[in-house]
Amino acid sequence: MKNMRIAVMLMSIAALCAPGWTVAQTSYTPQAQLCANGSGTLCPVIPATIGPDPKTGGAFDYPGLFRPLPTTPDDDVETPFDNMAWQMFVALNWATNASDLSPPAGLTAPRPRVWQSYRKVSALFGDSPVRASCTNPLGLPVFNIGSNGHSQPAPNNEEYFQASTNLPLIDINGNWAIYERRVNDIEANYLLSPNGQTTETLTTLAGQNAFIADKTNQPDGVQFTASAMVPNGANGSIEIKAAWRIIDRAAGDDPSRYYTESALLAVAGDLVRGGRQICSTVTLGLVGMHIIQRNQVNPNQRAVFPHWIWASFEHVDNAPMAQSPCNVGDKDGCGTTHPWINQESCGTASPATQVRYSYFKQNAGIAGTNIRPQALLQLDADRSEHALKAEYPWNPRPPYARDATSKATAMPQATRCWQIYPTTQQLNTQWQQALKKQNSVLQNYMLIGTQWGASLNPTLKTQLPKDAVPALLSNITLETYIQNYTGSDPSLPGPGSCISCHNFATLPADNATSANFSFLPGLAQPETARSKIKTAR
């Protein structure tokens, strides 16, 4: 707990004293709104939209965060979005079937969280062609790392490749980060039966072709169910993407600092060195979470487009800040002050020596940060074919990425390239304190940022994307290697922006019909789902 307080304090100081933010402007302090129903206490109400936000009611073209820091609530465009993000995070991490419990019980009850009751994408689109056949006598949640049958990871179940680049992330213990995706019933029902038409299901290519042929769906195409226009109204479609790491007490991990889950790790044999499947009981610690909810067109918030609300959370111990980070309010896009734009690395890190980071090893002696791991193409001793094809094979025993971590550039030394917006960091402190009072492990998590669709003023001289606020938003655990990419150079990965990237999503049935900012319909054709995401990025 002491380490967490120190880490938060250091991050707060870094954000408030960073170039571009003046000390005088930080005298304004935004206020945490702990529940969407206005009760003033932590609660299980999943908000449907943001609260009042005067700056979003004007013209469509506006400067977003490229303005002086707010001095009053009327100038504070970001806080309503950030409060909504925290409200979603807390409510979704409330214990299932415990909405009637008080915060201490609802936040600490030993049962799955609300979001873990949502359907996995495999329940909608089907499982990977090859999965491990593990027995599960304890009935644990199963994390399936499946393959396509040719020693390549398949995207249908849980994954160890980041969607943004098809690259893995390795923690300091030498284990892969693991990812899972879930959707609420509202989105699941739309995917299965858009507009009530089961024959037009978006979960199969045949259904998508029928959807495309139905002219009543034109010109809008896919339109996921949107939320109500009041904060505590009906929720819209919600997608969750969670990042986990394997907790290893013997290596020094402290499970009490994480939301944890005991799980059965099942890895297809053709992804494992030696060819034998992995069936192992592990403790997983939550390290990252994307939450997105489809928002509506609101005439009172004309500057906010119906491009979903995107909230990204991380564990406070994930990675340090860069020594010379960019700030999200820099009109120049960090281009002249720190030349990190469209560069993989953002220079050296500035770690707190007393923090045991999950994805940054103190005194590792590795040059560069956020460097992509090298693929492993060598054969096993028996020269088996599967080892040649598996670029990032699993070791049969933990640490599961052992052979990769023996290479100098394999561990990315993950580093945060962008400062957290100052008012966001101030809210983080307030929410963490409120959660600490309830003895909730959620006190060890922080909001990286909340993004929404917009059209930034075209006269702004910025290198950054102009269709979202903030312009760039990346989660260290989910988008390690693309934090600085703008999407302006086709030879480089796509933008490190949730909205700018997901704007590329189309239905694989024709590769043209918009999928309304969701890559999930791409799983109807899993053979190309990864390549389409990679092309978009």
CORTASUL-V462971 format. One line per field, one symbol per residue. psi: psi as a letter, one per 30 degrees, with the letter a starting at -180 (. if undefined). burial: 1 if it has 16 or more other C-alpha atoms within 10 Angstrom, else 0. A space follows every 50 residues. Layout:
psi = ???
burial = ???
This chain:
psi = eeeeeeeeeeeeeeefglkfkkeefgfkjlkkjfkfggfglklgjjlfll akjefgfblejlfbgillkkfleffjfeeeeeeeeeeeeeefglkkhgff lleeeeffkillleffflklfffefllleklkikliffhlkkjjjllgfh gkklgebllgkkfefhllkklffgkkkkklklkleeeeeeeeikggjffg kgfleeeeeeeefjfffkgebkjlklllgkegaklakkkkkkkllkkjef fgkjffflklkkljjjkkegfkkfgklkjkklkkkkflkkkkkjllkjff iffjlhglkjkkllkfgelllleillkfgjffggeeejifkgkelhalli kkffkjlegkkkhfgkkllhkkkkljgllleghkeefeejeilkkflkkf gefeffkegekfhkkkfkkkkeeeeeeeeeeeeeeefghkfffgllkelk klkljlkffkikflkgglklekjkkeffheggefkfgfjfflllkhkeee efffklkfefgekkghgkfeffffifegeeeeeeee.
burial = 00011011001101110100100001001101111110000111111111 11101100011111110011001001111111111111111111110110 00101111100011111111110111110111010000000111111110 11111111111111101111111111111111110111111111100011 11111011111100000000111111111111101111111111111100 00101011111011111111111110111111111111111111111100 11111111111111111111111111111111111000011101111110 11001111111100000111111101001000000111111111110011 11111000111111111111111111111111111001011111111111 11111110000111111111111111111111111110000011111111 1111111110001111111111111100110111011
